Amino acid sequence: MRVVTVRALSLIACGILLSYEFWKAVYLKKTIVFHEEQVEGRESENFDEYSLVDEYLLTSNIQDIENSATQRKRKRTVTQDCHKRKIKEIFPLSADSSSGINSYAFRNILVSDKHQLLYCVTPKVACTNWKRVLLVLDGYFNKPDEINSSLAHNFSTGYFRKLSDYSPEEISLRLTTYYKFLFVRHPYERLVSTFRNKFVETKYKTFKLIYGKYIMRKYREVKNITNDIRYIEGEGLKFEEFIKFIIDSPLEDADFWNEHWERIDRLCLPCLVQYDFVGKFESLKQDADYLLRTLDVADKVTFPEKPDVHSNENSNKLMKQFFKSISKDITDKLYELFKHDFLMFNYKKPQFDIN
């Protein structure tokens, strides 16, 4: 079994989870080993002292100075939530502080060795466009608009390598030396986007046949549902049924937790991987352009414009529309599942006018 040991990850995770004294030790390149008594319940009282130093703040551009301040604030918010959690909560379900982490846990992180980048793929948060950008940067294409979505998502082409494809030693090296970034979105808006894209507004049957049929059979009290042509084709799934399925899914079963509705906390492990950049869907174009300038590649590629149909305002309205028929009991349970996606990325728990 290929595992990344806790010792190998210490240079990354301790920078987030431990106090300022340990943080300084990381920068002195000392080896630090995880101990639960060291990390559990520790506060980040001195984190602001470190956050005043921004190695990428080398600009006279006022907007980029503000962008840099926003990044420090976002990363500090992630750190503060991570500090409050027990160590067993932040490790992948198949790992712990003594056995290490299987390489498979890093399967959602794409690698650009050419530019020394690690990008954690978060479905329904402009991940297709970020894959297009990486394909251009790595020299496979000239412009993002030359790349259709099917090609961007097709890993069989060999264009992309996942971090999990590397040896534990190679993973540790990249986690400690490459520039790491991810983009996040309001958890409920992301779920609505997933539901519409995979079960409603799509010509593809994959999700409908694999998940739609199973969910309808589980939550509908109709004896002859198996004879219903819409059921046979996986059509007609209700949003409430989809949400109930997520709530009832076993936490340890990856077959239930597809990446399109899995929590970003589990997809990207932000309490273990110290991301250099946290972008948001709500400020997508601004954050994307700033990131490309930060990486000094803005002259090589431009982030594709976001279609108006997916504007922040529309996304928020759709969320309220879909959730207005969901009971408070269900939304409370859903919030508990996605709580750390809310807390780490500073999203407020919405209050809906229930019908």
C-alpha positions in Angstrom: 0.0 0.0 0.0 1.4 3.4 -1.0 1.0 5.8 1.9 2.2 9.3 2.6 3.4 9.2 6.2 2.4 11.7 8.8 6.1 12.6 9.1 6.2 13.4 5.4 3.2 15.6 5.7 4.3 17.4 8.8 6.0 20.3 6.9 2.6 21.1 5.5 0.0 20.2 8.1 1.8 21.5 11.1 2.0 24.9 9.5 -1.8 25.0 9.7 -2.5 23.0 12.8 0.2 24.0 15.3 1.0 27.2 17.1 3.4 29.9 15.9 6.5 28.2 17.6 6.0 25.1 15.4 5.3 27.2 12.4 8.7 28.9 12.8 10.3 25.5 13.1 8.8 24.5 9.7 10.4 27.5 8.1 13.7 26.4 9.7 13.2 23.1 7.9 13.1 21.1 11.1 11.3 17.8 11.0 8.1 17.8 13.1 6.1 14.7 13.9 2.3 14.8 14.5 1.2 14.2 18.1 -2.5 14.4 18.9 -1.8 16.2 22.2 0.1 18.9 20.2 -2.6 19.7 17.7 -5.9 19.0 19.4 -7.5 22.2 20.6 -4.5 24.4 19.9 -5.4 28.0 19.1 -3.8 30.1 16.4 -3.3 33.2 18.6 -0.1 34.2 16.8 -1.2 33.4 13.2 -1.8 37.1 12.4 1.8 37.8 13.0 2.8 35.5 10.3 0.0 36.5 7.9 1.4 40.0 7.8 4.2 38.7 5.6 3.0 37.9 2.0 5.8 36.7 -0.3 3.6 37.4 -3.3 2.8 41.0 -2.4 5.3 42.5 -4.8 3.1 45.0 -6.7 2.1 48.6 -6.7 -1.3 47.7 -8.1 -3.9 48.8 -5.5 -6.4 46.1 -6.6 -3.8 43.4 -6.2 -2.9 44.7 -2.8 -6.5 44.3 -1.9 -6.6 40.9 -3.5 -3.6 39.9 -1.5 -5.2 41.0 1.8 -8.3 39.0 0.8 -6.2 35.9 0.3 -4.6 36.3 3.8 -8.1 36.6 5.3 -9.4 33.6 3.5 -6.5 31.4 4.5 -6.7 32.6 8.1 -10.4 31.6 8.2 -9.5 28.1 7.0 -6.8 27.8 9.6 -9.0 29.0 12.4 -11.6 26.3 11.7 -8.9 23.6 11.3 -7.4 24.5 14.7 -10.8 23.8 16.4 -11.2 20.3 15.0 -10.0 17.0 16.4 -7.2 15.4 14.4 -9.3 12.4 13.5 -11.8 14.8 11.8 -9.3 16.2 9.3 -7.6 13.0 8.1 -9.2 11.0 5.3 -11.5 8.3 6.6 -9.0 5.5 5.7 -6.1 7.1 7.5 -5.1 8.3 11.0 -2.2 10.0 12.7 -0.2 6.8 13.1 -0.8 4.8 9.8 -0.3 7.7 7.4 -2.3 8.7 4.3 -2.9 6.5 1.3 -1.8 8.2 -2.0 -5.4 7.7 -3.3 -6.5 10.5 -0.9 -4.8 13.0 -3.3 -6.6 11.8 -6.4 -8.5 15.1 -6.8 -5.4 17.2 -7.1 -4.0 17.8 -10.6 -0.3 18.4 -11.2 1.5 20.7 -13.6 5.2 19.8 -13.2 6.1 22.3 -15.9 4.8 25.2 -13.8 5.1 23.5 -10.4 1.3 23.8 -9.7 -1.2 21.7 -7.8 -4.8 22.4 -8.5 -7.5 20.7 -6.4 -10.5 20.0 -8.7 -13.8 21.1 -7.2 -16.7 20.1 -9.5 -19.3 22.8 -10.2 -16.7 25.5 -9.3 -15.5 26.3 -12.8 -13.2 23.2 -12.8 -13.7 22.7 -16.6 -12.2 26.1 -17.3 -9.3 25.6 -14.9 -8.5 22.4 -16.7 -8.5 24.3 -19.9 -6.1 26.8 -18.5 -3.7 24.1 -17.3 -3.8 22.4 -20.7 -2.8 25.7 -22.3 -0.1 26.3 -19.7 1.4 22.9 -20.2 1.6 23.5 -24.0 -1.1 21.1 -25.3 -3.3 23.8 -26.8 -2.9 27.5 -27.7 -6.2 28.9 -26.3 -8.8 27.6 -23.7 -11.7 28.1 -26.2 -10.1 25.4 -28.4 -10.8 22.8 -25.8 -14.3 21.3 -25.5 -15.6 20.2 -22.1 -15.4 16.5 -23.0 -11.7 16.7 -23.8 -11.0 18.8 -20.7 -12.5 16.0 -18.5 -11.0 13.1 -20.4 -8.1 11.7 -18.3 -7.5 8.9 -20.8 -5.7 11.4 -23.1 -2.7 11.4 -20.7 -2.7 15.2 -20.5 -3.3 15.3 -16.8 -1.5 13.6 -13.9 -3.1 13.4 -10.5 -1.0 13.8 -7.4 -2.1 10.2 -6.4 -0.2 8.9 -9.5 3.2 9.8 -7.8 5.1 7.9 -5.2 4.7 9.0 -1.5 8.1 10.7 -1.7 7.2 12.5 -4.9 3.8 13.5 -3.4 5.5 15.0 -0.3 8.0 16.9 -2.4 5.3 18.5 -4.5 3.1 19.3 -1.5 6.0 21.2 0.1 7.4 23.0 -2.9 4.6 23.5 -5.5 2.1 26.4 -5.6 -1.3 25.0 -4.5 -4.7 26.5 -5.2 -8.4 25.6 -5.1 -11.7 27.4 -5.8 -14.8 27.0 -3.6 -18.5 27.8 -3.7 -21.4 28.1 -1.4 -22.2 24.5 -0.5 -25.9 24.6 -1.2 -25.5 26.5 -4.5 -23.0 23.8 -5.6 -25.5 21.1 -4.8 -28.2 22.8 -6.8 -25.8 23.2 -9.7 -24.9 19.5 -9.5 -28.6 18.4 -9.4 -29.5 20.5 -12.4 -26.4 19.5 -14.4 -26.5 15.8 -13.7 -30.2 15.0 -13.3 -32.3 17.7 -15.1 -30.6 19.7 -17.8 -28.5 17.0 -19.5 -28.8 14.7 -22.4 -26.4 12.2 -20.8 -27.9 9.3 -18.9 -25.0 8.2 -16.7 -25.9 9.8 -13.4 -29.7 9.3 -14.0 -29.2 5.5 -14.5 -26.6 5.0 -11.8 -27.9 7.3 -9.1 -31.3 8.5 -10.2 -33.0 5.1 -10.4 -31.5 4.0 -7.0 -32.6 7.2 -5.2 -36.2 7.0 -6.6 -36.5 3.4 -5.7 -35.3 4.1 -2.2 -37.6 7.1 -1.4 -40.8 6.5 -3.4 -43.6 4.5 -2.0 -44.8 3.3 -5.4 -45.2 -0.4 -5.9 -45.1 -0.4 -9.7 -42.3 2.2 -10.0 -40.1 -0.4 -11.8 -42.7 -0.4 -14.7 -42.6 3.4 -15.0 -40.8 4.4 -18.3 -39.4 7.5 -16.6 -38.0 5.5 -13.8 -36.5 3.0 -16.3 -34.7 5.9 -17.9 -33.8 7.5 -14.6 -35.9 10.6 -15.3 -37.9 12.6 -12.8 -35.7 12.7 -9.7 -36.8 15.3 -7.2 -34.4 17.6 -5.5 -35.6 16.6 -2.0 -34.9 13.0 -2.8 -31.4 13.9 -3.9 -30.8 15.8 -0.7 -32.2 12.9 1.4 -29.9 10.5 -0.4 -26.8 12.7 0.5 -27.9 12.9 4.1 -28.4 9.1 4.3 -25.2 8.1 2.4 -22.6 6.2 4.5 -19.7 8.6 5.1 -17.2 5.9 4.5 -18.6 4.7 1.2 -17.0 6.6 -1.8 -19.5 5.0 -4.2 -22.2 7.1 -2.6 -20.1 10.3 -2.2 -19.5 11.2 -5.9 -17.0 14.0 -6.3 -19.8 16.3 -7.6 -21.5 16.5 -4.3 -18.7 15.4 -2.0 -17.6 18.1 0.5 -14.6 20.2 -0.5 -13.3 19.5 3.0 -12.9 15.9 1.9 -12.0 16.5 -1.8 -9.1 18.8 -1.1 -8.1 18.2 2.5 -7.5 21.9 3.3 -6.6 21.2 6.9 -3.7 19.0 5.8 -2.7 20.7 2.6 -1.7 24.3 3.0 -3.1 26.0 0.0 -1.4 29.1 -1.2 -4.6 30.5 -2.9 -8.3 30.1 -2.1 -10.5 31.4 -4.9 -14.2 31.8 -4.8 -16.9 31.2 -7.4 -18.6 34.4 -6.2 -15.6 36.5 -7.4 -14.4 34.0 -10.0 -13.1 36.2 -12.7 -11.4 38.7 -10.4 -9.8 35.8 -8.4 -8.8 33.9 -11.5 -7.1 36.9 -13.2 -5.3 37.8 -9.9 -4.0 34.2 -9.6 -2.7 34.2 -13.1 -0.9 37.5 -12.5 0.5 36.1 -9.2 1.8 33.0 -11.1 3.3 35.4 -13.8 1.4 33.5 -16.6 -1.2 36.2 -17.4 0.6 36.8 -20.7 0.3 33.1 -21.6 -3.4 32.4 -20.9 -6.6 34.2 -20.1 -9.2 32.7 -17.9 -12.4 32.1 -20.0 -15.3 34.5 -19.3 -18.1 33.1 -17.1 -21.4 32.8 -18.9 -24.1 35.1 -17.6 -26.5 32.2 -17.0 -24.2 31.1 -14.1 -24.0 34.6 -12.5 -23.9 34.9 -8.8 -27.3 36.4 -8.6 -28.9 33.6 -10.7 -27.0 31.0 -8.6 -28.3 32.4 -5.4 -31.9 32.7 -6.7 -31.9 29.1 -7.9 -30.6 27.9 -4.5 -33.5 29.7 -2.7 -36.0 28.3 -5.3 -34.8 24.7 -4.9 -34.5 24.8 -1.1 -37.8 26.5 -0.3 -39.6 23.2 -0.4 -37.1 21.4 1.8 -38.0 21.1 5.5 -35.9 22.7 8.2 -35.1 19.3 9.7 -33.6 18.2 6.4 -31.6 21.4 5.9 -30.3 21.2 9.4 -29.0 17.7 8.8 -27.5 18.8 5.5 -25.7 21.7 7.2 -24.1 19.4 9.7 -22.6 17.4 6.9 -21.3 20.4 5.1 -20.6 22.5 8.2 -16.8 22.8 7.7 -17.3 23.8 4.0 -19.4 26.7 5.4 -17.0 27.6 8.3 -13.6 27.2 6.5 -14.7 29.3 3.5 -16.8 31.8 5.4 -20.2 31.0 4.1 -23.2 31.8 6.2 -25.9 29.2 6.8 -28.9 30.4 4.8 -32.4 30.7 6.2 -35.2 29.7 3.8 -38.8 30.7 3.7 -40.3 27.1 3.8 -43.5 26.6 2.0 
